[in-house]
Each structure stands twice: as C-alpha cells, then as structure tokens.
Amino acid sequence: MKIRVLGCSGSIAAGSRTTSFLLDDDVLIDAGTGVGDLTLDELARIDHVLVSHSHLDHILAIALLADSVMRRRTAAGRPPIQVHALAPTLDALRQHVFNGVIWPDFTQLPRPEQPILALVPLVTGDVLTLGTRRIEVLPAEHTVPAVGYALLQDAPSRDARWVFTGDTGPNPQLWHTLRGRRIGHLVIETAFGDDEQALAELSSHLCPQTLGQELAQLPGRVSVHITHIKPGEVEPVMAQVQQLGSRHELNALRTGQEIDLG
C-alpha cells in the first residue's frame, strides 16, 4: 500500500502541482493539477476520487479525467468513477462544473444509464471500505464545507497509517477525533508564512505559528509532511516551521514523493 504525491503546492508554477494523492493505483485523494501527469493507462485505472472540499485547486482534474477515460472505460464496461465528497461539495460540482456551461455533465454522459461519473455523498465520521482499505472521513475547518481523510490500519484498529488534514485552519475537532490513536504519517497544510498570519486566519489556513499549536496536540513522534505551501515560498516557510522546535519529524512534502504504508 502506498501514497504517490501527484501535487502538493498551494498554486501553480513550473514544477508545482496542486493537491492530489494517488493511493495504490485506483484511488485519488483530491484531484488537483498533478493528476495531469498520469498516463492515460494510469488515469483509466482510477475508480474512486475522494474530495476534501470544493475549491478549484482540489477538484479541477475531475472534469478532465472524466473526458479522458470515458471512451476507454465505457468500451470495457467499467462502472462509473465514484466521486466521494460532502453533499455541499457535490452540489458545488453539479452547479458550477458539470452544468453544461463550464463543462458537460459527465454524471449523465455518455448515457444517463451508464455515466462515467457517479457522485457519492459522505459525512464526517464515515469509514469507507474501498477494496481492502478503510478510509475514515475526518473533520476540517475551512471557508467552505471540508473534510480530511485517514487511511486506517487493518480492522478492527482505529490507528492510522496516513492522515491528510485537507485545507484547514485550527481544528480542535480533528485532534479530539484522533486522540489516543497511533499515526504513521501526517500530511498537514501550512499555506502561508507567519508574516501573512492575518491572511491565513481570514482564509482558514495555517501558518507556522498556528501549525505549532496544532502539532502540540499530536502525541508521540510522528512523521509530519508539510503541504500547500505557495510556489517560491517553500524555503522561507519551512525555515519558520523548523524553528518551532517540534518533537515531530517535519519535512516539506514533494511532488513525486512516494510514501510506503506497508
């Protein structure tokens, strides 16, 4: 079981891709610009997309993915790609993306009885079973309804191999949910430097100072991967992160990185 980092940047530039992770070869967690680096064969193997929230940098590849693989999956008689998200997130996709204006409605194409996409609602606290994998839906605090995800250990354990916070500001409910659990890897955002803390607070993101307050609630020593830093700002933001003196192992996530989860 492994996670491949397709994108982990807060925006785009040469070498920077927005948020998306590939779990094994068939599950996307968010669908930012990094999805476009997959081959057509790799794209056609994706059966599930787990969306954290409706912001463009996390959802824009869903529409293009559907278009790219429709003919191939339909000819093979494959079922629809299931897009899992909160009901408000799915409503945003219906209203603002798959509306016939921005993009065709691939929940009805190529035929209503055999669409390429199926929108599947979830709620915080759900545990999805995708093959042998169990993925828990975690709370997030953002400017729109949002969630994070935890890839759990084998049943019945509630410990987590990998946790992704999604885009979030300070999130006490997350730490309450994870209390008492062992965590292998934590992917947590730090979208701004401390000089832009007011902007971070306004947009429900973290900066190094608030990251430190969040990580103080995480017991033990965990491998922490910092994500969502803006292009060109990785070095100064990570310098501030390293000054936190955290007991955890802190590193900037990198596009192309693979995390072996055993």
Stockholm file with secondary structure:
# STOCKHOLM 1.0

chainA/1-262         MKIRVLGCSGSIAAGSRTTSFLLDDDVLIDAGTGVGDLTLDELARIDHVLVSHSHLDHILAIALLADSVMRRRTAAGRPPIQVHALAPTLDALRQHVFNGVIWPDFTQLPRPEQPILALVPLVTGDVLTLGTRRIEVLPAEHTVPAVGYALLQDAPSRDARWVFTGDTGPNPQLWHTLRGRRIGHLVIETAFGDDEQALAELSSHLCPQTLGQELAQLPGRVSVHITHIKPGEVEPVMAQVQQLGSRHELNALRTGQEIDLG
#=GR chainA/1-262 SS CEEEEEECBSSCBTTBCBSEEEETTTEEESCCGGGGGSCHHHHHTCCEEECSCCCHHHHHHHHHHHHHHHHHHHHTTCCCEEEEEEHHHHHHHHHHTSSSSSSCCTTSCEETTEESEEEEEECTTCEEEETTEEEEEEECCCSSSCEEEEEECSTTCCCEEEEECCSCSCCHHHHHHHTTCCEEEEEEECCSCGGGHHHHHHTTCCCHHHHHHHHTTSCSCCEEEEECBCTTCHHHHHHHHHTTCCSSEEEECCTTCEEECC
#=GC SS_cons         CEEEEEECBSSCBTTBCBSEEEETTTEEESCCGGGGGSCHHHHHTCCEEECSCCCHHHHHHHHHHHHHHHHHHHHTTCCCEEEEEEHHHHHHHHHHTSSSSSSCCTTSCEETTEESEEEEEECTTCEEEETTEEEEEEECCCSSSCEEEEEECSTTCCCEEEEECCSCSCCHHHHHHHTTCCEEEEEEECCSCGGGHHHHHHTTCCCHHHHHHHHTTSCSCCEEEEECBCTTCHHHHHHHHHTTCCSSEEEECCTTCEEECC
//
